[in-house]
């Protein structure tokens, strides 16, 4: 039961991360998919670097390796936070705050 709950929560994190990464262009589905893929690939190195730093610090603190699924969760959570910050910056850049 515990393993199923972990897999479901990981799947939910993946879906939320992908939803946060979507770049939507009304009426142009192919353009939306291409821009989303480009965005994910351009932000992934930043996300991966931050995740590696967090995982390295945690491994030093507990003096054992973190399981791969825990590292993936850190990657997704850092990615969701980063996408939120990038989305806010884009919103304010477009003149959303009057």
MOPAC internal coordinates of N, CA, C and O (Angstrom, degrees):
PM7 1SCF
backbone

  N    0.0000 0     0.00 0     0.00 0    0    0    0
  C    1.4426 1     0.00 0     0.00 0    1    0    0
  C    1.5328 1   110.69 1     0.00 0    2    1    0
  O    1.2310 1   120.03 1   139.72 1    3    2    1
  N    1.3210 1   117.55 1   -40.28 1    3    2    1
  C    1.4565 1   122.22 1  -178.90 1    5    3    2
  C    1.5277 1   111.10 1   -65.74 1    6    5    3
  O    1.2310 1   120.64 1   141.07 1    7    6    5
  N    1.3382 1   116.38 1   -38.93 1    7    6    5
  C    1.4638 1   121.41 1  -179.48 1    9    7    6
  C    1.5285 1   111.13 1   -66.22 1   10    9    7
  O    1.2310 1   120.34 1   140.96 1   11   10    9
  N    1.3283 1   116.95 1   -39.04 1   11   10    9
  C    1.4598 1   121.10 1   178.90 1   13   11   10
  C    1.5233 1   109.93 1   -65.80 1   14   13   11
  O    1.2310 1   120.46 1   138.47 1   15   14   13
  N    1.3132 1   116.73 1   -41.53 1   15   14   13
  C    1.4691 1   121.05 1   179.04 1   17   15   14
  C    1.5251 1   110.63 1   -62.31 1   18   17   15
  O    1.2310 1   120.06 1   140.56 1   19   18   17
  N    1.3263 1   117.48 1   -39.44 1   19   18   17
  C    1.4621 1   121.07 1   177.94 1   21   19   18
  C    1.5225 1   111.26 1   -65.44 1   22   21   19
  O    1.2310 1   120.45 1   138.37 1   23   22   21
  N    1.3212 1   116.75 1   -41.63 1   23   22   21
  C    1.4603 1   120.16 1   179.70 1   25   23   22
  C    1.5233 1   111.68 1   -66.72 1   26   25   23
  O    1.2310 1   120.28 1   142.00 1   27   26   25
  N    1.3181 1   117.08 1   -38.00 1   27   26   25
  C    1.4581 1   120.54 1   178.20 1   29   27   26
  C    1.5251 1   110.42 1   -66.59 1   30   29   27
  O    1.2310 1   120.33 1   136.58 1   31   30   29
  N    1.3307 1   116.97 1   -43.42 1   31   30   29
  C    1.4672 1   118.90 1   179.74 1   33   31   30
  C    1.5281 1   111.30 1   -66.13 1   34   33   31
  O    1.2310 1   119.71 1   144.84 1   35   34   33
  N    1.3250 1   118.15 1   -35.16 1   35   34   33
  C    1.4614 1   121.21 1   176.38 1   37   35   34
  C    1.5291 1   110.45 1   -66.39 1   38   37   35
  O    1.2310 1   120.21 1   138.67 1   39   38   37
  N    1.3229 1   117.19 1   -41.33 1   39   38   37
  C    1.4677 1   120.82 1   177.90 1   41   39   38
  C    1.5294 1   110.84 1   -63.67 1   42   41   39
  O    1.2310 1   120.14 1   140.56 1   43   42   41
  N    1.3205 1   117.33 1   -39.44 1   43   42   41
  C    1.4689 1   120.82 1   178.09 1   45   43   42
  C    1.5227 1   110.21 1   -64.56 1   46   45   43
  O    1.2310 1   120.14 1   138.39 1   47   46   45
  N    1.3335 1   117.35 1   -41.61 1   47   46   45
  C    1.4654 1   120.47 1   177.12 1   49   47   46
  C    1.5301 1   111.58 1   -61.35 1   50   49   47
  O    1.2310 1   120.41 1   139.50 1   51   50   49
  N    1.3251 1   116.82 1   -40.50 1   51   50   49
  C    1.4619 1   120.86 1   178.81 1   53   51   50
  C    1.5199 1   110.55 1   -63.28 1   54   53   51
  O    1.2310 1   120.30 1   135.73 1   55   54   53
  N    1.3227 1   117.04 1   -44.27 1   55   54   53
  C    1.4653 1   121.02 1  -179.81 1   57   55   54
  C    1.5297 1   110.52 1   -64.15 1   58   57   55
  O    1.2310 1   120.14 1   136.11 1   59   58   57
  N    1.3218 1   117.33 1   -43.89 1   59   58   57
  C    1.4678 1   120.60 1   179.60 1   61   59   58
  C    1.5306 1   110.30 1   -64.40 1   62   61   59
  O    1.2310 1   120.10 1   139.79 1   63   62   61
  N    1.3196 1   117.42 1   -40.21 1   63   62   61
  C    1.4686 1   120.72 1   177.82 1   65   63   62
  C    1.5261 1   110.92 1   -62.33 1   66   65   63
  O    1.2310 1   120.51 1   134.84 1   67   66   65
  N    1.3255 1   116.64 1   -45.16 1   67   66   65
  C    1.4649 1   119.45 1   179.32 1   69   67   66
  C    1.5254 1   111.73 1   -65.92 1   70   69   67
  O    1.2310 1   120.14 1   141.73 1   71   70   69
  N    1.3231 1   117.33 1   -38.27 1   71   70   69
  C    1.4612 1   120.14 1   176.95 1   73   71   70
  C    1.5295 1   111.51 1   -65.43 1   74   73   71
  O    1.2310 1   120.59 1   142.97 1   75   74   73
  N    1.3194 1   116.48 1   -37.03 1   75   74   73
  C    1.4653 1   119.71 1   179.30 1   77   75   74
  C    1.5258 1   111.22 1   -71.30 1   78   77   75
  O    1.2310 1   120.03 1   157.51 1   79   78   77
  N    1.3259 1   117.56 1   -22.49 1   79   78   77
  C    1.4588 1   121.57 1  -177.56 1   81   79   78
  C    1.5232 1   113.58 1   -90.57 1   82   81   79
  O    1.2310 1   119.73 1   169.70 1   83   82   81
  N    1.3159 1   118.12 1   -10.30 1   83   82   81
  C    1.4645 1   121.33 1  -175.21 1   85   83   82
  C    1.5209 1   110.47 1   -65.38 1   86   85   83
  O    1.2310 1   121.18 1   -46.56 1   87   86   85
  N    1.3130 1   115.36 1   133.44 1   87   86   85
  C    1.4623 1   122.76 1   172.50 1   89   87   86
  C    1.5166 1   106.02 1  -111.95 1   90   89   87
  O    1.2310 1   120.61 1   -71.46 1   91   90   89
  N    1.3283 1   116.43 1   108.54 1   91   90   89
  C    1.4602 1   122.80 1  -171.32 1   93   91   90
  C    1.5245 1   111.71 1  -100.11 1   94   93   91
  O    1.2310 1   121.19 1   -49.59 1   95   94   93
  N    1.3221 1   115.33 1   130.41 1   95   94   93
  C    1.4508 1   123.24 1   173.74 1   97   95   94
  C    1.5205 1   107.45 1  -122.46 1   98   97   95
  O    1.2310 1   119.68 1   -68.04 1   99   98   97
  N    1.3275 1   118.22 1   111.96 1   99   98   97
  C    1.4644 1   121.53 1  -175.63 1  101   99   98
  C    1.5314 1   112.17 1   -57.33 1  102  101   99
  O    1.2310 1   121.38 1   -50.28 1  103  102  101
  N    1.3144 1   114.97 1   129.72 1  103  102  101
  C    1.4585 1   120.91 1   176.51 1  105  103  102
  C    1.5134 1   115.27 1    80.23 1  106  105  103
  O    1.2310 1   119.73 1   178.98 1  107  106  105
  N    1.3238 1   118.13 1    -1.02 1  107  106  105
  C    1.4709 1   121.23 1  -179.13 1  109  107  106
  C    1.5277 1   109.36 1  -130.79 1  110  109  107
  O    1.2310 1   121.35 1   -97.44 1  111  110  109
  N    1.3182 1   115.02 1    82.56 1  111  110  109
  C    1.4645 1   120.57 1  -174.98 1  113  111  110
  C    1.5270 1   111.98 1   -65.46 1  114  113  111
  O    1.2310 1   120.18 1   135.88 1  115  114  113
  N    1.3326 1   117.27 1   -44.12 1  115  114  113
  C    1.4627 1   120.09 1  -179.10 1  117  115  114
  C    1.5241 1   111.06 1   -63.89 1  118  117  115
  O    1.2310 1   120.50 1   138.27 1  119  118  117
  N    1.3175 1   116.65 1   -41.73 1  119  118  117
  C    1.4631 1   120.76 1   177.61 1  121  119  118
  C    1.5327 1   110.19 1   -61.93 1  122  121  119
  O    1.2310 1   120.28 1   139.90 1  123  122  121
  N    1.3253 1   117.08 1   -40.10 1  123  122  121
  C    1.4701 1   121.24 1   177.97 1  125  123  122
  C    1.5197 1   111.38 1   -61.48 1  126  125  123
  O    1.2310 1   120.70 1   135.36 1  127  126  125
  N    1.3396 1   116.27 1   -44.64 1  127  126  125
  C    1.4729 1   119.49 1  -179.50 1  129  127  126
  C    1.5221 1   111.60 1   -65.49 1  130  129  127
  O    1.2310 1   120.33 1   137.89 1  131  130  129
  N    1.3345 1   116.98 1   -42.11 1  131  130  129
  C    1.4634 1   120.54 1  -179.38 1  133  131  130
  C    1.5275 1   110.43 1   -65.47 1  134  133  131
  O    1.2310 1   119.94 1   134.08 1  135  134  133
  N    1.3175 1   117.72 1   -45.92 1  135  134  133
  C    1.4629 1   120.93 1  -179.89 1  137  135  134
  C    1.5328 1   111.63 1   -65.46 1  138  137  135
  O    1.2310 1   120.16 1   143.74 1  139  138  137
  N    1.3289 1   117.29 1   -36.26 1  139  138  137
  C    1.4602 1   120.71 1   176.50 1  141  139  138
  C    1.5266 1   110.61 1   -63.86 1  142  141  139
  O    1.2310 1   120.40 1   135.26 1  143  142  141
  N    1.3232 1   116.84 1   -44.74 1  143  142  141
  C    1.4611 1   120.88 1   179.24 1  145  143  142
  C    1.5297 1   110.96 1   -63.80 1  146  145  143
  O    1.2310 1   120.34 1   135.95 1  147  146  145
  N    1.3310 1   116.96 1   -44.05 1  147  146  145
  C    1.4607 1   120.48 1   178.03 1  149  147  146
  C    1.5283 1   110.36 1   -61.68 1  150  149  147
  O    1.2310 1   120.69 1   138.10 1  151  150  149
  N    1.3282 1   116.29 1   -41.90 1  151  150  149
  C    1.4684 1   120.23 1   179.97 1  153  151  150
  C    1.5285 1   111.53 1   -63.74 1  154  153  151
  O    1.2310 1   120.54 1   133.89 1  155  154  153
  N    1.3235 1   116.58 1   -46.11 1  155  154  153
  C    1.4707 1   119.94 1  -179.74 1  157  155  154
  C    1.5254 1   110.17 1   -61.48 1  158  157  155
  O    1.2310 1   120.34 1   136.73 1  159  158  157
  N    1.3337 1   116.95 1   -43.27 1  159  158  157
  C    1.4629 1   119.92 1  -179.33 1  161  159  158
  C    1.5290 1   112.69 1   -69.63 1  162  161  159
  O    1.2310 1   119.79 1   152.41 1  163  162  161
  N    1.3140 1   118.01 1   -27.59 1  163  162  161
  C    1.4635 1   119.09 1   179.93 1  165  163  162
  C    1.5270 1   112.22 1   -83.26 1  166  165  163
  O    1.2310 1   119.81 1   152.87 1  167  166  165
  N    1.3229 1   117.96 1   -27.13 1  167  166  165
  C    1.4660 1   120.90 1  -179.45 1  169  167  166
  C    1.5379 1   111.15 1   -91.82 1  170  169  167
  O    1.2310 1   120.09 1   159.84 1  171  170  169
  N    1.3103 1   117.43 1   -20.16 1  171  170  169
  C    1.4681 1   121.38 1  -176.45 1  173  171  170
  C    1.5356 1   113.83 1   -57.29 1  174  173  171
  O    1.2310 1   118.50 1   138.40 1  175  174  173
  N    1.3388 1   120.46 1   -41.60 1  175  174  173
  C    1.4788 1   118.07 1   179.02 1  177  175  174
  C    1.5306 1   113.69 1   -61.47 1  178  177  175
  O    1.2310 1   120.31 1   141.92 1  179  178  177
  N    1.3340 1   117.01 1   -38.08 1  179  178  177
  C    1.4598 1   120.67 1   178.02 1  181  179  178
  C    1.5291 1   109.37 1   -65.15 1  182  181  179
  O    1.2310 1   121.44 1   133.97 1  183  182  181
  N    1.3206 1   114.84 1   -46.03 1  183  182  181
  C    1.4581 1   121.13 1   179.56 1  185  183  182
  C    1.5287 1   110.85 1   -62.16 1  186  185  183
  O    1.2310 1   120.48 1   135.99 1  187  186  185
  N    1.3134 1   116.68 1   -44.01 1  187  186  185
  C    1.4615 1   120.78 1  -179.87 1  189  187  186
  C    1.5256 1   111.55 1   -64.80 1  190  189  187
  O    1.2310 1   120.10 1   139.08 1  191  190  189
  N    1.3290 1   117.42 1   -40.92 1  191  190  189
  C    1.4560 1   120.60 1   178.83 1  193  191  190
  C    1.5186 1   112.19 1   -63.57 1  194  193  191
  O    1.2310 1   120.71 1   135.70 1  195  194  193
  N    1.3303 1   116.25 1   -44.30 1  195  194  193
  C    1.4656 1   119.54 1   178.38 1  197  195  194
  C    1.5274 1   110.86 1   -63.99 1  198  197  195
  O    1.2310 1   120.81 1   140.19 1  199  198  197
  N    1.3187 1   116.06 1   -39.81 1  199  198  197
  C    1.4682 1   119.95 1   178.80 1  201  199  198
  C    1.5269 1   111.10 1   -64.63 1  202  201  199
  O    1.2310 1   120.44 1   137.09 1  203  202  201
  N    1.3173 1   116.77 1   -42.91 1  203  202  201
  C    1.4744 1   119.74 1   178.96 1  205  203  202
  C    1.5190 1   111.51 1   -61.75 1  206  205  203
  O    1.2310 1   120.15 1   140.23 1  207  206  205
  N    1.3315 1   117.32 1   -39.77 1  207  206  205
  C    1.4666 1   119.92 1   177.33 1  209  207  206
  C    1.5252 1   111.47 1   -63.38 1  210  209  207
  O    1.2310 1   120.28 1   134.27 1  211  210  209
  N    1.3137 1   117.06 1   -45.73 1  211  210  209
  C    1.4655 1   121.27 1  -179.54 1  213  211  210
  C    1.5234 1   110.71 1   -63.13 1  214  213  211
  O    1.2310 1   120.64 1   134.08 1  215  214  213
  N    1.3257 1   116.39 1   -45.92 1  215  214  213
  C    1.4680 1   120.48 1  -179.04 1  217  215  214
  C    1.5284 1   110.53 1   -65.02 1  218  217  215
  O    1.2310 1   119.94 1   140.18 1  219  218  217
  N    1.3321 1   117.71 1   -39.82 1  219  218  217
  C    1.4699 1   120.48 1   179.28 1  221  219  218
  C    1.5220 1   110.92 1   -63.27 1  222  221  219
  O    1.2310 1   120.47 1   137.04 1  223  222  221
  N    1.3225 1   116.71 1   -42.96 1  223  222  221
  C    1.4699 1   120.03 1   179.18 1  225  223  222
  C    1.5288 1   110.16 1   -64.39 1  226  225  223
  O    1.2310 1   120.46 1   135.10 1  227  226  225
  N    1.3202 1   116.72 1   -44.90 1  227  226  225
  C    1.4702 1   119.50 1   179.72 1  229  227  226
  C    1.5223 1   112.13 1   -63.75 1  230  229  227
  O    1.2310 1   120.45 1   141.77 1  231  230  229
  N    1.3402 1   116.75 1   -38.23 1  231  230  229
  C    1.4625 1   119.26 1   178.58 1  233  231  230
  C    1.5211 1   111.24 1   -66.91 1  234  233  231
  O    1.2310 1   120.16 1   145.20 1  235  234  233
  N    1.3155 1   117.30 1   -34.80 1  235  234  233
  C    1.4686 1   120.25 1   176.32 1  237  235  234
  C    1.5244 1   111.04 1   -67.81 1  238  237  235
  O    1.2310 1   120.68 1   143.21 1  239  238  237
  N    1.3327 1   116.31 1   -36.79 1  239  238  237
  C    1.4636 1   119.71 1  -178.85 1  241  239  238
  C    1.5226 1   112.29 1   -69.66 1  242  241  239
  O    1.2310 1   120.23 1   136.08 1  243  242  241
  N    1.3358 1   117.16 1   -43.92 1  243  242  241
  C    1.4647 1   120.09 1  -176.78 1  245  243  242
  C    1.5188 1   112.86 1   -92.72 1  246  245  243
  O    1.2310 1   120.28 1   171.16 1  247  246  245
  N    1.3419 1   117.08 1    -8.84 1  247  246  245
  C    1.4646 1   123.68 1   176.79 1  249  247  246
  C    1.5286 1   113.38 1    58.18 1  250  249  247
  O    1.2310 1   120.82 1  -143.14 1  251  250  249
  N    1.3302 1   116.03 1    36.86 1  251  250  249
  C    1.4647 1   121.68 1   171.25 1  253  251  250
  C    1.5200 1   108.22 1  -156.55 1  254  253  251
  O    1.2310 1   121.11 1   -19.33 1  255  254  253
  N    1.3372 1   115.48 1   160.67 1  255  254  253
  C    1.4611 1   120.12 1  -177.50 1  257  255  254
  C    1.5175 1   110.89 1   -73.57 1  258  257  255
  O    1.2310 1   121.26 1   -37.84 1  259  258  257
  N    1.3149 1   115.20 1   142.16 1  259  258  257
  C    1.4546 1   121.25 1   174.49 1  261  259  258
  C    1.5261 1   109.00 1   -80.84 1  262  261  259
  O    1.2310 1   119.87 1   -38.61 1  263  262  261
  N    1.3188 1   117.85 1   141.39 1  263  262  261
  C    1.4642 1   119.43 1   175.81 1  265  263  262
  C    1.5315 1   110.68 1   -62.77 1  266  265  263
  O    1.2310 1   120.71 1   -25.12 1  267  266  265
  N    1.3103 1   116.24 1   154.88 1  267  266  265
  C    1.4590 1   121.75 1  -177.04 1  269  267  266
  C    1.5272 1   112.19 1   -61.49 1  270  269  267
  O    1.2310 1   120.28 1   143.03 1  271  270  269
  N    1.3332 1   117.07 1   -36.97 1  271  270  269
  C    1.4659 1   118.46 1  -179.76 1  273  271  270
  C    1.5233 1   111.63 1   -67.50 1  274  273  271
  O    1.2310 1   119.68 1   148.05 1  275  274  273
  N    1.3237 1   118.22 1   -31.95 1  275  274  273
  C    1.4675 1   121.02 1   176.53 1  277  275  274
  C    1.5306 1   110.23 1   -68.94 1  278  277  275
  O    1.2310 1   120.60 1   140.02 1  279  278  277
  N    1.3251 1   116.46 1   -39.98 1  279  278  277
  C    1.4570 1   119.77 1   177.02 1  281  279  278
  C    1.5303 1   110.44 1   -64.82 1  282  281  279
  O    1.2310 1   120.11 1   141.47 1  283  282  281
  N    1.3166 1   117.40 1   -38.53 1  283  282  281
  C    1.4690 1   121.21 1   177.48 1  285  283  282
  C    1.5201 1   110.36 1   -64.19 1  286  285  283
  O    1.2310 1   120.41 1   141.90 1  287  286  285
  N    1.3269 1   116.82 1   -38.10 1  287  286  285
  C    1.4667 1   119.91 1   177.51 1  289  287  286
  C    1.5254 1   111.01 1   -64.32 1  290  289  287
  O    1.2310 1   120.28 1   139.02 1  291  290  289
  N    1.3272 1   117.07 1   -40.98 1  291  290  289
  C    1.4632 1   120.16 1   176.99 1  293  291  290
  C    1.5300 1   110.20 1   -62.59 1  294  293  291
  O    1.2310 1   120.82 1   137.58 1  295  294  293
  N    1.3422 1   116.04 1   -42.42 1  295  294  293
  C    1.4614 1   120.64 1   178.09 1  297  295  294
  C    1.5315 1   110.48 1   -57.91 1  298  297  295
  O    1.2310 1   120.40 1   133.83 1  299  298  297
  N    1.3238 1   116.84 1   -46.17 1  299  298  297
  C    1.4561 1   120.66 1  -177.85 1  301  299  298
  C    1.5196 1   112.35 1   -68.75 1  302  301  299
  O    1.2310 1   120.14 1   138.89 1  303  302  301
  N    1.3247 1   117.33 1   -41.11 1  303  302  301
  C    1.4689 1   120.12 1   179.92 1  305  303  302
  C    1.5311 1   110.50 1   -67.22 1  306  305  303
  O    1.2310 1   120.13 1   136.92 1  307  306  305
  N    1.3226 1   117.36 1   -43.08 1  307  306  305
  C    1.4624 1   120.36 1   176.96 1  309  307  306
  C    1.5322 1   109.25 1   -63.16 1  310  309  307
  O    1.2310 1   120.24 1   140.02 1  311  310  309
  N    1.3250 1   117.15 1   -39.98 1  311  310  309
  C    1.4594 1   121.22 1   178.50 1  313  311  310
  C    1.5139 1   112.63 1   -63.42 1  314  313  311
  O    1.2310 1   120.06 1   138.10 1  315  314  313
  N    1.3202 1   117.49 1   -41.90 1  315  314  313
  C    1.4653 1   121.07 1   178.70 1  317  315  314
  C    1.5292 1   110.06 1   -64.48 1  318  317  315
  O    1.2310 1   120.12 1   136.12 1  319  318  317
  N    1.3187 1   117.38 1   -43.88 1  319  318  317
  C    1.4706 1   120.24 1   177.94 1  321  319  318
  C    1.5250 1   110.91 1   -63.57 1  322  321  319
  O    1.2310 1   119.99 1   137.57 1  323  322  321
  N    1.3095 1   117.63 1   -42.43 1  323  322  321
  C    1.4565 1   121.91 1   179.07 1  325  323  322
  C    1.5255 1   110.97 1   -64.17 1  326  325  323
  O    1.2310 1   120.04 1   137.52 1  327  326  325
  N    1.3200 1   117.54 1   -42.48 1  327  326  325
  C    1.4678 1   120.87 1   178.30 1  329  327  326
  C    1.5230 1   111.06 1   -64.19 1  330  329  327
  O    1.2310 1   120.26 1   143.84 1  331  330  329
  N    1.3140 1   117.11 1   -36.16 1  331  330  329
  C    1.4617 1   120.49 1   177.50 1  333  331  330
  C    1.5290 1   110.29 1   -63.73 1  334  333  331
  O    1.2310 1   120.48 1   136.22 1  335  334  333
  N    1.3293 1   116.68 1   -43.78 1  335  334  333
  C    1.4616 1   120.91 1   179.29 1  337  335  334
  C    1.5257 1   110.49 1   -66.23 1  338  337  335
  O    1.2310 1   119.90 1   136.76 1  339  338  337
  N    1.3238 1   117.80 1   -43.24 1  339  338  337
  C    1.4647 1   121.21 1   179.02 1  341  339  338
  C    1.5285 1   110.36 1   -64.93 1  342  341  339
  O    1.2310 1   120.23 1   140.52 1  343  342  341
  N    1.3233 1   117.16 1   -39.48 1  343  342  341
  C    1.4580 1   120.99 1   177.89 1  345  343  342
  C    1.5198 1   111.89 1   -63.53 1  346  345  343
  O    1.2310 1   120.29 1   137.63 1  347  346  345
  N    1.3305 1   117.05 1   -42.37 1  347  346  345
  C    1.4613 1   120.39 1   176.66 1  349  347  346
  C    1.5274 1   111.61 1   -63.70 1  350  349  347
  O    1.2310 1   120.58 1   137.75 1  351  350  349
  N    1.3186 1   116.50 1   -42.25 1  351  350  349
  C    1.4639 1   119.94 1   178.94 1  353  351  350
  C    1.5243 1   110.41 1   -63.03 1  354  353  351
  O    1.2310 1   120.13 1   138.82 1  355  354  353
  N    1.3246 1   117.36 1   -41.18 1  355  354  353
  C    1.4544 1   121.18 1   178.43 1  357  355  354
  C    1.5301 1   110.67 1   -65.12 1  358  357  355
  O    1.2310 1   120.44 1   139.67 1  359  358  357
  N    1.3115 1   116.77 1   -40.33 1  359  358  357
  C    1.4618 1   121.62 1  -179.87 1  361  359  358
  C    1.5274 1   111.04 1   -63.22 1  362  361  359
  O    1.2310 1   120.37 1   133.89 1  363  362  361
  N    1.3245 1   116.91 1   -46.11 1  363  362  361
  C    1.4598 1   120.18 1   179.92 1  365  363  362
  C    1.5349 1   111.48 1   -71.02 1  366  365  363
  O    1.2310 1   119.99 1   148.86 1  367  366  365
  N    1.3226 1   117.62 1   -31.14 1  367  366  365
  C    1.4489 1   121.58 1   177.33 1  369  367  366
  C    1.5214 1   111.49 1   -66.89 1  370  369  367
  O    1.2310 1   120.69 1   146.41 1  371  370  369
  N    1.3229 1   116.28 1   -33.59 1  371  370  369
  C    1.4649 1   121.24 1  -179.45 1  373  371  370
  C    1.5231 1   111.48 1   -79.64 1  374  373  371
  O    1.2310 1   119.90 1   177.97 1  375  374  373
  N    1.3159 1   117.80 1    -2.03 1  375  374  373
  C    1.4522 1   120.81 1   178.92 1  377  375  374
  C    1.5079 1   112.95 1    89.17 1  378  377  375
  O    1.2310 1   120.27 1  -153.73 1  379  378  377
  N    1.3274 1   117.09 1    26.27 1  379  378  377
  C    1.4609 1   121.05 1  -179.89 1  381  379  378
  C    1.5139 1   113.03 1   -68.22 1  382  381  379
  O    1.2310 1   120.39 1   148.39 1  383  382  381
  N    1.3139 1   116.86 1   -31.61 1  383  382  381
  C    1.4683 1   119.91 1   178.58 1  385  383  382
  C    1.5171 1   108.28 1   -93.50 1  386  385  383
  O    1.2310 1   121.06 1   -64.01 1  387  386  385
  N    1.2945 1   115.58 1   115.99 1  387  386  385
  C    1.4688 1   119.39 1  -177.68 1  389  387  386
  C    1.5076 1   109.74 1  -101.48 1  390  389  387
  O    1.2310 1   120.10 1   180.00 1  391  390  389

